[in-house]
Amino acid sequence: MPRLVPSFACLVLVIAPAETPAADSPLEPLGWLVGGTWVAELAPPKGDPITVRMTVEWAAHKQALKYAIVFKTKDAEIPQYEGTYYWHPATKEVRLLQIDRVGQVTEAVLTIDGDKWTQKNTLTRKDGTKQEQRAELARDGDDAFRFRALVPKGDDWVEGLNVVYKRTKDAPPKR
């Protein structure tokens, strides 16, 4: 009868504690968004007002920012968008990947200039068709920012949304 010799393999993982990204991290300029709940009010031309609530947090490894946006009407809370900002090392760009509640995907490149940033977005619909979009964010202190979304109309860009978000210290929306 052959003798069985047990074989053991050892795997040692060294895990460094997660800290806030270094000051030279390309994502550090976005870090002020983390914490609290960002709230904006929309008043559609038809229908009831909508409260938009957004939470932003660092990914556990501090190499990305994750966000969730929930729409609240008088009757329901609707998870609308979830996304991630990350640094793409090959292209040397801050990028965004966002998926909405119907499965549409938005990919964007972000340009940061002080307290303002612009996004060049490409929305891919579920049927595979695409639409170019633009977004602009202008910070107003630590607890407010203006967000503008622009869509193409012929050769021009027209404003589709212009809203101010304000930070509250309440609990984030349920997801």
N, C-alpha and C positions, 0 to 999 in steps of 0.2 A: 504494500500500500504506500503510495507516494506521500511524502510529508508536506503539509501545507505551511507555508511561511507567510504570515501576515505582512501586508505591505501598507505603509501609511504615507500619506502625502500631507504636507503642512503648507498652509497658505497664510501668510501674515500680511495683514493690511495695516498701513499706517494712515490714520485719518487725522488731518489737522482740524482744529476747531474752525467753524465758519465765522468769519468776521465780515464787517462791512468792507466792500471792495476798496482797494488802494486808491489814493487820490488820483493816480495816473490811469485808472481804469477808464476805458471809453464809456462805460455805463454810469460812472460816478455822477456826471451832470444830471442824470435822471433820478438819482436817489432821493431827492426832496419829495418825490411823489409818494414815497412809502409812508404808511401810517394813516390811521383814521379812515374816514369814508368821504369821498368826494361826491358832492351833490350838485345837480343842476336841474332846473325846471324848464320843461318844454311846454309851450302852449300851441298845439297844432291848430290850424285854421278851422278844422272840423273835429269834433270829439272833445273828450275830457283832457285836462292837463296830464302830463306824464312827468314823474320824478325819475331822474336818472341817477343811479348810485354806482360809483366805481370804487373798487379797492385795488391797491397795488402793493405787492410784496416782493421781496427778494426771493429768488429760487434758493433752495437749501444750500446749494454750492456757491451762491453769490455770483454766478456767471450769467445771470439773466434776471429780468424783472417780469413777473407774471401779473396780469390784471384780469378782472372780471367786471362786466358792466351789466347791471340789472335794471330793467324798466319796471316802474311801479305805477299802476293805474289805480283807480278807485276800487277795482275788482280783483286785481291779480298782480303778482310779481312774476316777471318774465325774464329769465336769464337770456340776455341778448347777444353778448360778445364775450369771448375769452381769448386772451392773446399773450404773447411773449415778445419782449424786446431783448435782443441779444447782439453780441459783437461777432461779426463774421470775419475770422482771421485771414481768409484768402483774399477777400475784397476790401478789407480794412474799412468796413462800414458797420454802423449800427443799423440793424434790420428789425422788422416786425413781422410776425406771423399771427394772424387773427382768424378765428373761425366764428361765424355767427350761428344763431339758433336754427337756421334752415340748412346749414352745411356749406354756405359760401365761404370762400377763402380769400383773405386779403393779405398780400405780401407787400412790404414797403421798405424803402431806404430812407433813413432819417438823417437830416443835417441839423447839427446843433450850432447855434450862434448866440452865446451868452444865455439870456433868459428867453430866447425864442428858438423854436425849431420848426422845420418843415418836413413833411413826409410826401414822397412820391409813391402813391399807392397803385396797385393793380388788383382789382377785384375780379375773382374768377367765380362765375355763377355755377350752379349745379349742372347746367347744360353745357358747360365748358366755354361759354362766351365770356369775354373780358371787357372791363371798363376801367379806364384810367381815372384816377381821382387825385386830389391834393388835400392835405390837411396842414393847418398851421396852429401852433400853440404858443401863446405868449404868457409867461409867468407874471403874476402880480403879487409879489411878496412870497411868503412861505405858505399861505393858505388860500390862494386863489389863482386861477388861470383862465384865459379865454381860449376856446377851441373853435376853430372855423374849418368847415369842410367845403371843398370846392369840387364841382363837377363840370365836365366839358359841355359847352353849348356852341356848336359850330367851331369857330377858331378861338373862342373866348372861354374863360373859366368863370363860372357863376357860383355865387354862394348858395350852398344847400343847407348849411347850418351855421349858426353863430351863437354860442352859448358860453356862459361863465360858470365854471365849477368852483365851489367853495368847500374847503375841508371842514368836516365835523369830526369830533372825537368819539362819536358813538360806535357801536359795534358794526362790523361789516355786514352786508346783506347775506342772507342765507343763499347757499349755492347747492 
